[in-house]
Amino acid sequence: MKTFLLNTHMGNISVDTEVIAQYAGNVADECFGIVGMAAMNSKEGFFNLLKRESMTKGINVSLNSKGKLVIDFHVIVSYGVNIMAVTDNLISSVRYRVEDFTGLEIEKINVYVEGVRVID
């Protein structure tokens, strides 16, 4: 991933987008109905549930030309939940907590539901 600079009155701060992706992933993991992040298996062409250690592979963080964050989530949701309610909760939770954590404004959060999983 990339790093970007924040200019403050006290100097410059370099932030790696991997840090933001990790934090956003932890926030998403706490959301009801989210089983985990997903990554495409290039050999077989379908999505796999990622382990906690590699959840950032299912999250893409970028900084647009206006200096605002754009975050893409590839998620797997629980079977039987209202997908719209789960994604709305994910978006509002991530927007609030990441903006508070970084001090940067989020322009857009895209959620791609890549699968449904039955939870025991």
C-alpha positions in Angstrom: 0.0 0.0 0.0 1.0 3.7 -0.1 1.8 6.3 2.4 0.5 9.9 2.4 1.6 13.1 4.2 -0.5 15.2 6.5 0.8 18.7 7.0 0.1 20.1 10.4 1.2 23.2 12.3 3.8 21.1 14.2 5.2 19.3 11.1 4.5 16.5 8.6 3.0 13.2 9.5 3.5 10.2 7.2 0.6 7.7 7.4 0.7 4.3 5.7 -2.7 3.3 4.3 -2.1 -0.2 5.7 -2.5 1.3 9.2 -5.9 2.8 8.2 -6.9 -0.5 6.5 -6.0 -2.4 9.7 -8.0 -0.1 11.9 -11.0 0.0 9.5 -10.9 -3.8 9.4 -11.0 -4.0 13.2 -14.0 -1.7 13.3 -15.7 -3.8 10.6 -15.0 -7.0 12.4 -17.0 -5.6 15.4 -20.0 -4.9 13.3 -23.0 -7.2 13.6 -23.5 -9.4 10.6 -20.0 -9.2 9.2 -18.3 -12.6 9.2 -15.0 -11.2 7.8 -13.1 -9.8 4.9 -12.9 -11.6 1.5 -10.2 -12.0 -1.1 -10.5 -13.4 -4.5 -8.8 -16.8 -5.1 -7.1 -16.1 -8.5 -6.8 -19.9 -9.3 -10.4 -20.8 -8.8 -12.1 -17.4 -9.3 -14.1 -17.3 -6.1 -13.8 -15.4 -2.8 -12.3 -16.8 0.4 -12.8 -15.7 3.9 -9.6 -14.1 5.2 -8.1 -14.8 8.6 -7.7 -11.9 11.0 -4.0 -11.5 10.3 -4.6 -10.9 6.6 -7.9 -9.0 6.7 -6.4 -5.9 5.1 -6.2 -7.8 1.7 -10.0 -7.4 1.6 -9.8 -3.6 2.2 -8.4 -0.9 -0.1 -7.7 2.5 1.2 -6.8 5.4 -1.1 -6.6 9.2 -0.9 -8.3 11.1 -3.7 -7.2 14.3 -5.3 -9.2 16.3 -2.8 -7.3 14.8 0.1 -10.2 12.7 1.3 -10.2 8.9 2.0 -11.9 6.3 -0.1 -12.3 2.9 1.5 -13.4 -0.3 -0.3 -14.5 -3.3 1.7 -14.9 -6.8 0.3 -16.9 -8.6 3.0 -18.7 -11.8 3.7 -21.9 -11.5 5.7 -23.9 -13.8 8.0 -26.7 -15.8 6.5 -30.2 -14.5 7.4 -29.2 -10.9 8.2 -30.6 -7.9 6.4 -27.7 -7.0 4.1 -28.7 -3.4 3.8 -28.9 -2.9 7.6 -25.5 -4.6 8.0 -23.8 -2.5 5.3 -25.4 0.8 6.6 -24.1 -0.1 10.1 -20.6 -0.9 8.7 -20.5 2.4 6.8 -21.6 4.6 9.7 -19.3 2.8 12.2 -16.2 3.0 10.0 -16.9 6.6 8.9 -17.2 7.8 12.5 -14.3 5.8 14.0 -11.8 6.2 11.1 -12.5 10.0 10.8 -12.0 10.3 14.6 -8.8 8.2 14.5 -7.1 9.9 11.5 -8.6 13.4 11.5 -9.2 12.9 7.7 -12.6 13.1 6.1 -13.9 10.1 4.3 -15.5 10.9 0.9 -16.8 7.4 0.1 -17.0 3.9 1.6 -17.8 1.1 -0.9 -19.0 -2.2 0.4 -18.9 -5.2 -1.9 -20.7 -8.2 -0.4 -18.8 -11.2 -1.9 -20.5 -14.0 -0.1 -22.8 -15.3 2.6 -21.8 -17.7 5.3 -23.8 -19.7 7.9 -22.5 -19.1 11.4 -22.8 -21.8 14.0 
